[in-house]
């Protein structure tokens, strides 16, 4: 019984090693992480990154009595 357990354990170890080696070999041909040829997708900008939004916010803070008048 001990010999059978040892054979199964060695077979499982050999299978694991072969699968790991094949996995590593397959990854080398594909581009990794940031080194890929595709540029990263643009991130959505928040309203605090928009200069027009900030200008309008500042105008509304300075002139609260005329929030819709763009000339002030």
C-alpha positions in Angstrom: 0.0 0.0 0.0 2.9 2.4 0.8 4.4 1.7 -2.6 1.1 2.6 -4.4 0.9 5.9 -2.4 4.5 6.7 -3.3 3.8 6.0 -7.0 0.7 8.2 -7.0 2.6 11.0 -5.2 5.4 10.9 -7.7 3.0 10.9 -10.6 1.2 13.9 -9.2 4.5 15.7 -8.7 5.7 15.0 -12.2 2.3 16.1 -13.7 2.5 19.3 -11.7 6.0 20.1 -12.8 5.1 19.5 -16.5 2.0 21.6 -16.3 4.0 24.5 -14.7 6.7 24.3 -17.3 4.2 24.4 -20.1 2.4 27.3 -18.5 5.6 29.3 -18.2 6.6 28.6 -21.8 3.2 29.7 -23.1 3.4 33.0 -21.2 6.7 34.0 -22.6 5.4 34.4 -26.1 2.5 36.6 -25.0 3.2 40.2 -24.1 3.3 40.9 -20.4 1.5 43.6 -18.4 2.5 47.1 -19.5 4.9 45.9 -22.2 2.1 45.1 -24.6 1.6 46.9 -27.9 -1.9 48.1 -27.0 -2.1 51.5 -25.3 -4.0 51.7 -22.0 -7.6 52.7 -22.2 -8.3 56.3 -21.2 -9.6 56.6 -17.7 -12.7 58.6 -17.0 -12.0 62.0 -15.7 -13.8 63.3 -12.7 -15.5 66.7 -12.6 -12.6 68.1 -10.5 -10.3 67.5 -13.5 -12.4 69.6 -15.9 -11.2 73.2 -16.1 -14.6 74.4 -17.3 -16.3 72.8 -14.4 -13.9 74.4 -11.9 -14.3 77.8 -13.5 -18.0 77.5 -13.3 -17.8 76.3 -9.7 -15.6 79.3 -8.8 -18.0 81.7 -10.6 -21.0 80.3 -8.7 -19.1 80.6 -5.4 -18.2 84.2 -6.0 -21.6 85.3 -7.4 -24.3 83.1 -5.7 -27.1 85.5 -6.7 -26.5 84.9 -10.4 -25.7 81.1 -10.7 -26.9 80.9 -14.3 -25.4 84.1 -15.7 -22.1 83.0 -17.6 -20.9 86.6 -18.0 -20.2 87.2 -14.4 
